[in-house]
Amino acid sequence: MIRSSRMRHTPYDGSSKPFTIGLTQLDPDRWIEPDDLLQHYLDQKAQLLARSRDAVFVAEQGTQDAQRELLQILCDYLPTRYPDIYRQDGDTMTVGGRRADLLGDDALVIAGSLIQDDLAIMQRGDRGWRLGAAYIAFPSSWSLAEKFGRTMDEIHAPVPGFGDGTRNAELIARMFDNLPPGRFVERFNWAVNVDGSLHLPKSKSESLAATAIDLTEESAFIRIERQTLRKLPETGAIVFTIRIYSDPLAMLRHREDAATLALSFVEQLRALDLPQAAYKGLVSKRDALISALISIAG
């Protein structure tokens, strides 16, 4: 188990530029990254599922085979890769001391209840790759109802440079079609919020003329979204895992590479054009955030 999730990934170092596809090869051993906050995440998932199941889980008919295939892959992978955390005994998986029933619910719900990541299943249809099933407890400023059943082009329509007919949209469709089952890839997104909660379904997008807010080093959180993609060998569906890390900005100051990271972050913030900044909810925050980062850089 990874000891702590704090500041584990820092894609604002320039390695994952905003509004790029940014896929990199992933070692299968790093597909899932449980850490010492595992039970905290799983508790929140269970509470959200009990309170508002329809808001966090949806699945079309025809996705059951892909759901079951994903669950079986996780049941094979997790105890092998992390035997100190996961142990399967028949139809039960022990997860860090907690017993999870592997039957009795939708396979995707069971799969998502084993790991900190959210899960989404894309299937190929006449109109391209569509979101056919998902268990999303920790959305990053979007709701599952908005995206369920939509194609990748429709899902990405609000993202600057990724709408239907763009080069990015064509590259994504081609990559999905050609992704071999044995290849794992990952990508990162980052955002800055004044709320460190994992469950953030409210849109962060702002108008181009959003008023500046008072944001400080102590009140800001860097939200990292780690996505992995793989194609299931039997059904051919593509699985997204989406892991959220919410790091207080103030923690950046305590890193040995704080100055380098802070200045790289500033560079990426300044490079965003106005529509990009508005989409990421940064029109109101950018100036104050840059000032905080320059202070951290010393």
C-alpha atoms as a printed R data frame, in Angstrom:
    type eleno elety resid chain resno       x       y       z
1   ATOM     1    CA   MET     A     1   0.000   0.000   0.000
2   ATOM     2    CA   ILE     A     2   1.180   3.524  -0.765
3   ATOM     3    CA   ARG     A     3   1.615   5.292   2.585
4   ATOM     4    CA   SER     A     4  -0.124   8.536   1.694
5   ATOM     5    CA   SER     A     5  -1.915  10.051  -1.265
6   ATOM     6    CA   ARG     A     6  -0.848  13.606  -0.434
7   ATOM     7    CA   MET     A     7   1.061  15.256  -3.280
8   ATOM     8    CA   ARG     A     8   1.600  11.878  -4.938
9   ATOM     9    CA   HIS     A     9   0.983  13.295  -8.412
10  ATOM    10    CA   THR     A    10   1.949  16.784  -9.545
11  ATOM    11    CA   PRO     A    11   0.936  17.080 -13.225
12  ATOM    12    CA   TYR     A    12   1.165  20.878 -12.983
13  ATOM    13    CA   ASP     A    13   4.934  20.334 -13.162
14  ATOM    14    CA   GLY     A    14   4.506  20.567 -16.937
15  ATOM    15    CA   SER     A    15   4.233  16.846 -17.587
16  ATOM    16    CA   SER     A    16   0.473  17.039 -18.335
17  ATOM    17    CA   LYS     A    17  -0.421  20.253 -20.116
18  ATOM    18    CA   PRO     A    18  -4.072  21.342 -19.827
19  ATOM    19    CA   PHE     A    19  -6.328  20.805 -22.847
20  ATOM    20    CA   THR     A    20  -4.134  18.146 -24.406
21  ATOM    21    CA   ILE     A    21  -4.866  14.426 -24.687
22  ATOM    22    CA   GLY     A    22  -1.678  13.714 -22.761
23  ATOM    23    CA   LEU     A    23  -1.779   9.917 -22.745
24  ATOM    24    CA   THR     A    24   1.301   8.050 -21.546
25  ATOM    25    CA   GLN     A    25   2.126   4.372 -21.318
26  ATOM    26    CA   LEU     A    26   1.244   2.814 -17.942
27  ATOM    27    CA   ASP     A    27   2.898  -0.123 -16.216
28  ATOM    28    CA   PRO     A    28   0.019  -2.565 -15.452
29  ATOM    29    CA   ASP     A    29   1.390  -2.948 -11.918
30  ATOM    30    CA   ARG     A    30   0.422   0.704 -11.372
31  ATOM    31    CA   TRP     A    31  -3.129   0.351 -12.716
32  ATOM    32    CA   ILE     A    32  -4.728   0.766  -9.269
33  ATOM    33    CA   GLU     A    33  -2.998   2.704  -6.451
34  ATOM    34    CA   PRO     A    34  -4.540   1.994  -3.035
35  ATOM    35    CA   ASP     A    35  -3.148   4.071  -0.177
36  ATOM    36    CA   ASP     A    36  -3.741   4.731   3.502
37  ATOM    37    CA   LEU     A    37  -6.946   6.659   2.728
38  ATOM    38    CA   LEU     A    38  -8.575   3.583   1.160
39  ATOM    39    CA   GLN     A    39 -11.186   3.102   3.897
40  ATOM    40    CA   HIS     A    40 -12.028   6.824   3.920
41  ATOM    41    CA   TYR     A    41 -12.809   6.713   0.197
42  ATOM    42    CA   LEU     A    42 -14.781   3.471   0.471
43  ATOM    43    CA   ASP     A    43 -16.826   4.836   3.386
44  ATOM    44    CA   GLN     A    44 -17.753   7.918   1.361
45  ATOM    45    CA   LYS     A    45 -18.661   5.767  -1.635
46  ATOM    46    CA   ALA     A    46 -20.943   3.588   0.509
47  ATOM    47    CA   GLN     A    47 -22.669   6.641   1.979
48  ATOM    48    CA   LEU     A    48 -23.257   8.214  -1.448
49  ATOM    49    CA   LEU     A    49 -24.542   4.949  -2.877
50  ATOM    50    CA   ALA     A    50 -26.989   4.497   0.013
51  ATOM    51    CA   ARG     A    51 -28.152   8.115  -0.102
52  ATOM    52    CA   SER     A    52 -28.415   8.760  -3.839
53  ATOM    53    CA   ARG     A    53 -27.691   5.615  -5.861
54  ATOM    54    CA   ASP     A    54 -29.199   6.984  -9.082
55  ATOM    55    CA   ALA     A    55 -26.827   9.949  -8.967
56  ATOM    56    CA   VAL     A    56 -23.658   7.856  -8.741
57  ATOM    57    CA   PHE     A    57 -24.484   4.666 -10.660
58  ATOM    58    CA   VAL     A    58 -26.112   4.149 -14.052
59  ATOM    59    CA   ALA     A    59 -25.933   1.277 -16.547
60  ATOM    60    CA   GLU     A    60 -27.608   0.471 -19.828
61  ATOM    61    CA   GLN     A    61 -28.889  -2.938 -20.750
62  ATOM    62    CA   GLY     A    62 -26.181  -4.683 -22.744
63  ATOM    63    CA   THR     A    63 -23.338  -3.593 -20.451
64  ATOM    64    CA   GLN     A    64 -23.635  -6.489 -17.994
65  ATOM    65    CA   ASP     A    65 -20.994  -8.641 -19.711
66  ATOM    66    CA   ALA     A    66 -18.477  -5.797 -19.621
67  ATOM    67    CA   GLN     A    67 -19.309  -5.087 -15.984
68  ATOM    68    CA   ARG     A    68 -18.754  -8.717 -15.027
69  ATOM    69    CA   GLU     A    69 -15.528  -8.896 -17.021
70  ATOM    70    CA   LEU     A    70 -14.173  -5.823 -15.250
71  ATOM    71    CA   LEU     A    71 -15.115  -7.179 -11.826
72  ATOM    72    CA   GLN     A    72 -13.387 -10.497 -12.570
73  ATOM    73    CA   ILE     A    73 -10.250  -8.696 -13.751
74  ATOM    74    CA   LEU     A    74 -10.158  -6.667 -10.529
75  ATOM    75    CA   CYS     A    75 -10.721  -9.794  -8.425
76  ATOM    76    CA   ASP     A    76  -7.722 -11.389 -10.126
77  ATOM    77    CA   TYR     A    77  -5.533  -8.267 -10.041
78  ATOM    78    CA   LEU     A    78  -6.054  -6.852  -6.560
79  ATOM    79    CA   PRO     A    79  -5.160  -9.875  -4.354
80  ATOM    80    CA   THR     A    80  -2.187 -10.655  -6.600
81  ATOM    81    CA   ARG     A    81  -0.835  -7.108  -6.703
82  ATOM    82    CA   TYR     A    82  -1.743  -6.103  -3.132
83  ATOM    83    CA   PRO     A    83  -1.984  -9.289  -1.036
84  ATOM    84    CA   ASP     A    84  -1.564  -7.286   2.187
85  ATOM    85    CA   ILE     A    85  -4.823  -5.412   1.442
86  ATOM    86    CA   TYR     A    86  -7.005  -7.764  -0.618
87  ATOM    87    CA   ARG     A    87  -7.858 -11.408  -0.043
88  ATOM    88    CA   GLN     A    88 -10.587 -13.308  -1.885
89  ATOM    89    CA   ASP     A    89 -12.390 -16.221  -0.289
90  ATOM    90    CA   GLY     A    90 -15.012 -17.603  -2.662
91  ATOM    91    CA   ASP     A    91 -17.690 -14.953  -3.174
92  ATOM    92    CA   THR     A    92 -16.181 -12.592  -0.591
93  ATOM    93    CA   MET     A    93 -13.310 -10.134  -0.878
94  ATOM    94    CA   THR     A    94 -11.612  -8.898   2.274
95  ATOM    95    CA   VAL     A    95 -10.505  -5.300   1.752
96  ATOM    96    CA   GLY     A    96  -8.203  -4.109   4.511
97  ATOM    97    CA   GLY     A    97 -10.180  -6.007   7.134
98  ATOM    98    CA   ARG     A    98 -13.616  -5.254   5.679
99  ATOM    99    CA   ARG     A    99 -15.554  -8.050   3.961
100 ATOM   100    CA   ALA     A   100 -17.180  -7.241   0.615
101 ATOM   101    CA   ASP     A   101 -19.798  -9.461  -1.013
102 ATOM   102    CA   LEU     A   102 -18.923 -10.155  -4.648
103 ATOM   103    CA   LEU     A   103 -22.531 -11.096  -5.454
104 ATOM   104    CA   GLY     A   104 -25.899  -9.479  -4.920
105 ATOM   105    CA   ASP     A   105 -25.443  -6.162  -6.721
106 ATOM   106    CA   ASP     A   106 -24.550  -4.823 -10.143
107 ATOM   107    CA   ALA     A   107 -21.034  -5.954 -10.994
108 ATOM   108    CA   LEU     A   108 -19.829  -2.385 -11.605
109 ATOM   109    CA   VAL     A   109 -21.069  -1.272  -8.173
110 ATOM   110    CA   ILE     A   110 -19.221  -4.171  -6.545
111 ATOM   111    CA   ALA     A   111 -16.071  -3.375  -8.545
112 ATOM   112    CA   GLY     A   112 -16.205   0.303  -7.596
113 ATOM   113    CA   SER     A   113 -16.734  -0.592  -3.945
114 ATOM   114    CA   LEU     A   114 -13.351  -2.349  -3.832
115 ATOM   115    CA   ILE     A   115 -11.158   0.564  -4.915
116 ATOM   116    CA   GLN     A   116 -10.768   4.318  -4.462
117 ATOM   117    CA   ASP     A   117 -11.189   4.953  -8.177
118 ATOM   118    CA   ASP     A   118 -14.448   5.695  -9.955
119 ATOM   119    CA   LEU     A   119 -15.229   3.517 -12.973
120 ATOM   120    CA   ALA     A   120 -16.721   4.193 -16.393
121 ATOM   121    CA   ILE     A   121 -17.370   1.762 -19.244
122 ATOM   122    CA   MET     A   122 -17.383   2.961 -22.866
123 ATOM   123    CA   GLN     A   123 -18.827   0.763 -25.616
124 ATOM   124    CA   ARG     A   124 -18.598   1.134 -29.394
125 ATOM   125    CA   GLY     A   125 -21.875   1.906 -31.158
126 ATOM   126    CA   ASP     A   126 -23.059   3.222 -34.504
127 ATOM   127    CA   ARG     A   127 -22.281   6.809 -33.425
128 ATOM   128    CA   GLY     A   128 -18.934   6.020 -31.865
129 ATOM   129    CA   TRP     A   129 -17.832   5.293 -28.309
130 ATOM   130    CA   ARG     A   130 -20.609   5.884 -25.764
131 ATOM   131    CA   LEU     A   131 -20.724   5.975 -21.975
132 ATOM   132    CA   GLY     A   132 -22.809   2.881 -21.248
133 ATOM   133    CA   ALA     A   133 -22.207   2.318 -17.532
134 ATOM   134    CA   ALA     A   134 -20.534   4.225 -14.729
135 ATOM   135    CA   TYR     A   135 -20.082   4.331 -10.970
136 ATOM   136    CA   ILE     A   136 -18.944   7.901 -10.308
137 ATOM   137    CA   ALA     A   137 -18.916   8.876  -6.637
138 ATOM   138    CA   PHE     A   138 -16.391  11.702  -6.962
139 ATOM   139    CA   PRO     A   139 -17.152  13.730 -10.109
140 ATOM   140    CA   SER     A   140 -14.955  16.730 -10.824
141 ATOM   141    CA   SER     A   141 -17.575  19.437 -11.379
142 ATOM   142    CA   TRP     A   142 -19.976  17.424 -13.537
143 ATOM   143    CA   SER     A   143 -22.957  15.158 -13.037
144 ATOM   144    CA   LEU     A   144 -23.303  11.622 -14.300
145 ATOM   145    CA   ALA     A   145 -26.780  12.390 -15.658
146 ATOM   146    CA   GLU     A   146 -25.247  14.961 -18.029
147 ATOM   147    CA   LYS     A   147 -22.888  12.472 -19.668
148 ATOM   148    CA   PHE     A   148 -24.586   9.081 -19.420
149 ATOM   149    CA   GLY     A   149 -25.403   7.562 -22.813
150 ATOM   150    CA   ARG     A   150 -23.514  10.231 -24.717
151 ATOM   151    CA   THR     A   151 -20.707   9.746 -27.203
152 ATOM   152    CA   MET     A   152 -17.188  10.954 -26.501
153 ATOM   153    CA   ASP     A   153 -17.715  13.861 -28.892
154 ATOM   154    CA   GLU     A   154 -20.852  14.898 -26.991
155 ATOM   155    CA   ILE     A   155 -19.167  14.502 -23.613
156 ATOM   156    CA   HIS     A   156 -16.240  16.646 -24.726
157 ATOM   157    CA   ALA     A   157 -18.350  19.272 -26.529
158 ATOM   158    CA   PRO     A   158 -17.935  21.921 -23.763
159 ATOM   159    CA   VAL     A   159 -14.147  21.412 -23.574
160 ATOM   160    CA   PRO     A   160 -12.227  24.006 -25.605
161 ATOM   161    CA   GLY     A   161 -10.541  22.284 -28.554
162 ATOM   162    CA   PHE     A   162 -12.208  18.891 -28.073
163 ATOM   163    CA   GLY     A   163 -15.630  19.258 -29.710
164 ATOM   164    CA   ASP     A   164 -16.991  17.274 -32.653
165 ATOM   165    CA   GLY     A   165 -14.835  17.644 -35.753
166 ATOM   166    CA   THR     A   166 -11.718  18.842 -33.957
167 ATOM   167    CA   ARG     A   167  -8.382  17.129 -34.399
168 ATOM   168    CA   ASN     A   168  -8.413  16.100 -30.735
169 ATOM   169    CA   ALA     A   169 -11.807  14.419 -31.137
170 ATOM   170    CA   GLU     A   170 -10.560  12.487 -34.168
171 ATOM   171    CA   LEU     A   171  -7.387  11.414 -32.346
172 ATOM   172    CA   ILE     A   172  -9.381  10.157 -29.349
173 ATOM   173    CA   ALA     A   173 -11.733   8.109 -31.552
174 ATOM   174    CA   ARG     A   174  -8.792   6.604 -33.411
175 ATOM   175    CA   MET     A   175  -6.967   5.817 -30.170
176 ATOM   176    CA   PHE     A   176 -10.034   4.103 -28.708
177 ATOM   177    CA   ASP     A   177 -10.497   2.016 -31.836
178 ATOM   178    CA   ASN     A   178  -6.857   0.951 -31.961
179 ATOM   179    CA   LEU     A   179  -6.089   0.481 -28.265
180 ATOM   180    CA   PRO     A   180  -4.942  -3.145 -27.804
181 ATOM   181    CA   PRO     A   181  -6.205  -4.998 -24.708
182 ATOM   182    CA   GLY     A   182  -2.706  -5.459 -23.328
183 ATOM   183    CA   ARG     A   183  -1.846  -1.765 -23.345
184 ATOM   184    CA   PHE     A   184  -2.610   0.473 -20.358
185 ATOM   185    CA   VAL     A   185  -2.462   4.278 -20.628
186 ATOM   186    CA   GLU     A   186  -2.959   7.120 -18.163
187 ATOM   187    CA   ARG     A   187  -3.550  10.862 -18.206
188 ATOM   188    CA   PHE     A   188  -4.008  13.630 -15.641
189 ATOM   189    CA   ASN     A   189  -6.195  16.683 -15.169
190 ATOM   190    CA   TRP     A   190  -5.822  19.333 -12.506
191 ATOM   191    CA   ALA     A   191  -8.052  22.040 -11.096
192 ATOM   192    CA   VAL     A   192  -7.997  24.446  -8.167
193 ATOM   193    CA   ASN     A   193 -10.966  24.665  -5.802
194 ATOM   194    CA   VAL     A   194 -11.909  26.360  -2.558
195 ATOM   195    CA   ASP     A   195 -13.473  23.084  -1.417
196 ATOM   196    CA   GLY     A   196 -11.423  19.954  -0.798
197 ATOM   197    CA   SER     A   197 -14.398  17.572  -0.910
198 ATOM   198    CA   LEU     A   198 -14.116  14.455  -3.064
199 ATOM   199    CA   HIS     A   199 -17.756  14.648  -4.234
200 ATOM   200    CA   LEU     A   200 -18.029  17.825  -6.339
201 ATOM   201    CA   PRO     A   201 -20.885  17.502  -8.859
202 ATOM   202    CA   LYS     A   202 -21.462  21.261  -9.247
203 ATOM   203    CA   SER     A   203 -20.026  22.778 -12.433
204 ATOM   204    CA   LYS     A   204 -16.889  24.840 -11.945
205 ATOM   205    CA   SER     A   205 -17.148  26.683 -15.279
206 ATOM   206    CA   GLU     A   206 -17.362  30.473 -15.110
207 ATOM   207    CA   SER     A   207 -18.191  33.316 -17.428
208 ATOM   208    CA   LEU     A   208 -15.379  35.077 -19.256
209 ATOM   209    CA   ALA     A   209 -16.003  38.108 -17.017
210 ATOM   210    CA   ALA     A   210 -16.134  36.313 -13.654
211 ATOM   211    CA   THR     A   211 -15.244  38.556 -10.716
212 ATOM   212    CA   ALA     A   212 -11.996  37.879  -8.902
213 ATOM   213    CA   ILE     A   213 -12.310  36.163  -5.528
214 ATOM   214    CA   ASP     A   214 -10.130  36.287  -2.434
215 ATOM   215    CA   LEU     A   215  -8.186  33.030  -2.644
216 ATOM   216    CA   THR     A   216  -5.328  32.289  -0.282
217 ATOM   217    CA   GLU     A   217  -2.750  29.571   0.061
218 ATOM   218    CA   GLU     A   218  -4.649  28.242   3.089
219 ATOM   219    CA   SER     A   219  -8.081  28.176   1.410
220 ATOM   220    CA   ALA     A   220  -7.187  26.510  -1.898
221 ATOM   221    CA   PHE     A   221  -7.069  22.844  -2.853
222 ATOM   222    CA   ILE     A   222  -5.341  21.299  -5.867
223 ATOM   223    CA   ARG     A   223  -7.623  18.620  -7.284
224 ATOM   224    CA   ILE     A   224  -5.796  15.989  -9.319
225 ATOM   225    CA   GLU     A   225  -7.710  13.563 -11.519
226 ATOM   226    CA   ARG     A   226  -5.757  10.483 -12.569
227 ATOM   227    CA   GLN     A   227  -7.417   8.595 -15.412
228 ATOM   228    CA   THR     A   228  -6.357   5.200 -16.711
229 ATOM   229    CA   LEU     A   229  -7.717   3.513 -19.828
230 ATOM   230    CA   ARG     A   230  -7.650  -0.106 -20.902
231 ATOM   231    CA   LYS     A   231  -9.658  -2.225 -23.327
232 ATOM   232    CA   LEU     A   232 -11.272  -5.373 -21.933
233 ATOM   233    CA   PRO     A   233 -10.063  -8.395 -23.938
234 ATOM   234    CA   GLU     A   234 -13.374 -10.305 -24.119
235 ATOM   235    CA   THR     A   235 -16.076  -7.640 -24.579
236 ATOM   236    CA   GLY     A   236 -13.882  -4.978 -26.211
237 ATOM   237    CA   ALA     A   237 -15.293  -2.289 -23.923
238 ATOM   238    CA   ILE     A   238 -12.969   0.460 -22.726
239 ATOM   239    CA   VAL     A   239 -12.694   1.027 -18.985
240 ATOM   240    CA   PHE     A   240 -11.798   4.361 -17.429
241 ATOM   241    CA   THR     A   241 -10.592   4.418 -13.858
242 ATOM   242    CA   ILE     A   242 -10.778   7.906 -12.369
243 ATOM   243    CA   ARG     A   243  -8.928   8.532  -9.119
244 ATOM   244    CA   ILE     A   244  -9.245  11.847  -7.292
245 ATOM   245    CA   TYR     A   245  -6.525  13.372  -5.118
246 ATOM   246    CA   SER     A   246  -7.365  16.572  -3.225
247 ATOM   247    CA   ASP     A   247  -4.215  18.287  -1.940
248 ATOM   248    CA   PRO     A   248  -4.202  21.496   0.139
249 ATOM   249    CA   LEU     A   249  -2.187  24.091  -1.746
250 ATOM   250    CA   ALA     A   250  -0.371  24.919   1.495
251 ATOM   251    CA   MET     A   251   1.249  21.466   1.438
252 ATOM   252    CA   LEU     A   252   3.214  22.493  -1.644
253 ATOM   253    CA   ARG     A   253   5.315  24.829   0.493
254 ATOM   254    CA   HIS     A   254   6.753  21.876   2.449
255 ATOM   255    CA   ARG     A   255   8.157  20.024  -0.553
256 ATOM   256    CA   GLU     A   256  11.842  20.187  -1.388
257 ATOM   257    CA   ASP     A   257  10.915  20.994  -4.996
258 ATOM   258    CA   ALA     A   258   8.305  23.597  -3.971
259 ATOM   259    CA   ALA     A   259   9.865  26.469  -5.918
260 ATOM   260    CA   THR     A   260  10.184  24.476  -9.143
261 ATOM   261    CA   LEU     A   261   6.633  23.149  -8.930
262 ATOM   262    CA   ALA     A   262   5.154  26.519  -8.005
263 ATOM   263    CA   LEU     A   263   6.824  28.325 -10.907
264 ATOM   264    CA   SER     A   264   5.800  25.601 -13.353
265 ATOM   265    CA   PHE     A   265   2.231  25.906 -12.060
266 ATOM   266    CA   VAL     A   266   2.370  29.671 -12.613
267 ATOM   267    CA   GLU     A   267   3.581  29.134 -16.172
268 ATOM   268    CA   GLN     A   268   0.658  26.820 -16.949
269 ATOM   269    CA   LEU     A   269  -1.869  29.203 -15.409
270 ATOM   270    CA   ARG     A   270  -0.564  32.105 -17.467
271 ATOM   271    CA   ALA     A   271  -0.659  30.007 -20.653
272 ATOM   272    CA   LEU     A   272  -4.423  29.398 -20.439
273 ATOM   273    CA   ASP     A   273  -6.456  31.544 -22.787
274 ATOM   274    CA   LEU     A   274  -9.671  33.108 -21.462
275 ATOM   275    CA   PRO     A   275 -12.108  30.373 -22.616
276 ATOM   276    CA   GLN     A   276  -9.815  27.699 -21.166
277 ATOM   277    CA   ALA     A   277  -9.543  29.551 -17.846
278 ATOM   278    CA   ALA     A   278 -13.319  29.985 -17.756
279 ATOM   279    CA   TYR     A   279 -13.913  26.289 -18.408
280 ATOM   280    CA   LYS     A   280 -11.585  25.362 -15.532
281 ATOM   281    CA   GLY     A   281 -13.212  27.907 -13.211
282 ATOM   282    CA   LEU     A   282 -10.003  29.916 -12.972
283 ATOM   283    CA   VAL     A   283 -11.022  33.347 -14.270
284 ATOM   284    CA   SER     A   284 -11.953  34.359 -10.729
285 ATOM   285    CA   LYS     A   285  -8.985  32.618  -9.111
286 ATOM   286    CA   ARG     A   286  -6.040  32.959 -11.465
287 ATOM   287    CA   ASP     A   287  -4.487  36.218 -10.228
288 ATOM   288    CA   ALA     A   288  -4.744  35.294  -6.548
289 ATOM   289    CA   LEU     A   289  -3.490  31.778  -7.239
290 ATOM   290    CA   ILE     A   290  -0.470  33.081  -9.134
291 ATOM   291    CA   SER     A   291   0.333  35.413  -6.249
292 ATOM   292    CA   ALA     A   292   0.116  32.531  -3.763
293 ATOM   293    CA   LEU     A   293   2.348  30.330  -5.923
294 ATOM   294    CA   ILE     A   294   4.960  33.077  -6.351
295 ATOM   295    CA   SER     A   295   5.026  33.427  -2.571
296 ATOM   296    CA   ILE     A   296   5.593  29.682  -2.225
297 ATOM   297    CA   ALA     A   297   8.394  29.869  -4.789
298 ATOM   298    CA   GLY     A   298  10.119  32.388  -2.556
